[in-house]
Amino acid sequence: MEQKTPAPVNTRRRYDSSGRRERARQTRDQITGIAKEMFLADGYAGTTVAAIAAAAHVSVETIYKGFGGKPGLVRAIIDKGLAGEGPVPAEQRSDHIRDTEPDPRKILAAAGAFTAEIAPRVAPIFLLARDAAVGDPEIAATLEEISAARHERMTVNARGLAKAGHLRPGLPVEQAADIAWAYSSPELYELLVLRRGWTPEQYGQFIAQALTAALLPAPRA
């Protein structure tokens, strides 16, 4: 029986597919970066999708197809900011510390550091969109979804602390999550950093100290 020669592997197609994905990622990053700059400079209501498209050298249809309009752009900007710095997303780095570090004070110190890393990237655009949400039900709904997702994240963290036996006795997971949600809020960043002039590092250290005092058992005398 004649043996069939295996069909050659189409490495070019695989390479081209990877290249297209990378170009799409770069275009998306370019659009969100320009949108963030324009939102912060001109306001949410004062920035149009057409203006963002022109500055990014893409069509209006590209933005609507990729983001669904200005609320979707805000969500994408915040999602990008939540990833933090470097190749490993902040959420993954936080999860690793929470799940492997035996000292709860070090876990909460890391939480403060992550807050200092992420808040400057996320809070200004959230606060700007929050002000616009007063007269825009669509962006209001988007921000509510983002806040709910942050609360769920804090709930996961509180459950992790409870499972490891770190939470202060008598403190329910739900209340611990609420406390962490409040301390990680854009509104607190606004008060301390934007209005009172704290550095992000000072803010992060305060968050770590406040969470330690609120969530963990008091140190023994």
C-alpha positions in Angstrom: 0.0 0.0 0.0 1.3 3.4 -1.0 2.1 5.5 2.1 0.7 9.0 1.9 3.1 11.9 2.5 1.8 14.1 5.4 0.5 17.4 4.4 3.0 20.2 5.2 2.3 22.3 8.2 1.1 25.7 7.3 3.4 27.7 9.6 2.8 30.9 7.7 -0.9 30.8 8.5 -0.2 30.3 12.2 2.3 33.2 12.2 -0.1 35.5 10.3 -2.8 34.7 12.8 -0.6 35.6 15.7 0.5 38.8 13.9 -3.1 39.8 13.4 -3.9 39.3 17.0 -0.9 41.4 18.0 -1.8 44.2 15.6 -5.4 44.1 16.9 -4.1 44.4 20.5 -1.9 47.3 19.6 -4.8 49.1 17.9 -7.0 48.5 20.9 -4.3 49.8 23.3 -3.9 52.9 21.0 -7.6 53.6 21.0 -8.0 53.3 24.8 -4.9 55.3 25.5 -6.1 58.2 23.3 -9.7 57.9 24.7 -8.3 58.2 28.2 -6.3 61.3 27.4 -9.2 62.9 25.7 -11.7 62.1 28.4 -9.4 63.5 31.1 -8.7 66.6 29.0 -12.1 67.4 27.6 -14.5 65.5 29.9 -16.7 62.5 29.2 -19.6 64.5 27.6 -17.2 66.8 25.7 -15.4 63.9 24.0 -17.1 62.2 21.0 -16.5 58.8 19.5 -15.8 60.6 16.2 -13.0 62.7 17.8 -11.4 59.6 19.4 -11.6 57.8 16.0 -9.9 60.7 14.2 -7.1 60.9 16.7 -6.5 57.2 16.6 -6.7 57.1 12.8 -9.5 54.5 12.8 -13.1 54.6 11.7 -16.0 55.3 14.0 -17.3 51.9 13.1 -14.1 50.3 14.4 -14.7 51.8 17.8 -18.4 50.9 18.0 -17.5 47.4 16.9 -14.7 46.9 19.3 -16.1 48.8 22.3 -19.8 49.6 21.8 -19.3 53.4 22.3 -18.1 55.6 25.1 -19.3 53.4 28.1 -17.4 50.5 26.6 -14.3 52.6 26.2 -14.5 53.6 29.9 -14.8 49.9 30.8 -11.8 49.0 28.6 -9.7 51.8 30.1 -10.5 50.6 33.6 -9.9 47.0 32.8 -6.5 47.9 31.4 -5.7 49.9 34.5 -6.7 47.1 36.8 -4.0 44.9 35.2 -1.4 47.2 36.7 2.3 47.3 35.6 4.3 44.5 34.0 3.5 41.3 32.1 1.6 39.6 35.0 -1.8 41.1 35.8 -2.1 42.6 39.3 -5.0 40.3 40.1 -2.9 37.2 39.4 -0.1 38.6 41.5 -2.5 39.4 44.3 -4.1 36.0 44.2 -0.6 34.3 44.5 0.3 36.3 47.6 -3.1 35.8 49.2 -2.9 32.0 48.6 0.7 31.4 49.5 1.8 33.9 52.1 1.2 32.7 55.7 1.5 36.1 57.3 -1.8 38.0 57.0 0.0 41.4 57.6 2.2 40.8 54.6 -0.9 39.9 52.6 -2.5 43.2 53.5 0.7 45.1 53.0 0.7 43.7 49.5 -3.0 44.8 49.1 -2.0 48.3 49.9 0.9 48.2 47.4 -1.4 46.9 44.7 -3.9 49.7 45.5 -1.2 52.3 45.1 -0.2 50.7 41.8 -3.7 50.5 40.4 -5.6 53.5 41.7 -3.8 56.2 39.8 -4.6 54.3 36.6 -8.3 53.7 37.4 -9.6 56.3 39.8 -9.4 59.4 37.7 -11.3 58.0 34.7 -13.9 56.4 37.1 -14.5 59.6 38.9 -14.8 61.6 35.6 -17.3 59.1 34.3 -19.1 59.1 37.7 -19.8 62.8 37.3 -21.1 62.3 33.8 -23.3 59.4 35.0 -25.7 61.9 36.7 -27.3 62.6 33.3 -26.3 59.4 31.4 -28.0 56.2 32.4 -25.8 54.1 30.2 -22.5 55.1 31.8 -24.2 55.0 35.2 -25.1 51.3 34.6 -21.5 50.6 33.4 -20.0 52.1 36.5 -22.4 50.2 38.8 -21.3 47.0 37.1 -17.7 47.9 37.6 -18.3 48.7 41.3 -20.2 45.4 41.8 -17.3 43.5 40.2 -14.9 45.2 42.6 -17.1 44.2 45.6 -17.1 40.6 44.4 -13.3 40.8 44.2 -13.1 42.0 47.8 -15.5 39.2 48.8 -13.2 36.6 47.2 -10.2 38.1 49.1 -12.2 38.2 52.4 -13.1 34.5 52.0 -9.5 33.7 51.4 -8.5 35.4 54.7 -11.3 33.7 56.5 -10.4 30.3 55.1 -6.8 30.7 56.3 -8.1 31.8 59.8 -6.8 35.3 59.5 -10.0 37.4 60.1 -10.7 39.0 63.4 -13.0 36.7 65.5 -16.6 37.6 65.0 -16.1 39.5 61.8 -18.3 38.1 59.0 -16.9 37.7 55.6 -19.6 40.0 54.2 -18.6 42.8 56.5 -14.9 42.3 55.8 -15.6 42.5 52.1 -17.5 45.7 52.6 -14.6 47.2 54.5 -12.1 46.3 51.9 -14.5 47.6 49.2 -14.8 51.0 50.9 -11.0 51.3 51.4 -10.3 50.5 47.8 -12.9 53.0 46.5 -12.1 55.7 43.9 -13.8 58.1 46.3 -11.2 57.6 49.0 -8.4 58.0 46.5 -10.1 61.3 45.5 -10.2 62.6 49.0 -6.7 61.7 50.1 -4.6 61.8 46.9 -6.4 64.2 44.5 -7.7 66.6 47.2 -5.3 66.3 50.0 -2.2 65.7 47.9 -1.1 62.4 49.4 1.3 60.4 47.2 0.1 57.0 45.9 2.7 55.4 48.2 1.4 57.2 51.3 -2.1 56.2 50.2 -1.2 52.5 49.7 0.5 52.4 53.1 -2.6 53.9 54.8 -4.8 51.3 53.1 -2.5 48.5 54.4 -2.5 49.8 57.9 -6.3 50.5 57.9 -7.1 47.0 56.6 -4.8 45.4 59.1 -6.5 47.3 62.0 -10.0 46.6 60.7 -9.7 42.9 59.6 -7.1 41.2 61.7 -7.1 40.3 65.4 -5.4 42.9 67.6 -1.8 42.1 68.3 -1.0 40.5 71.6 0.4 42.8 74.3 
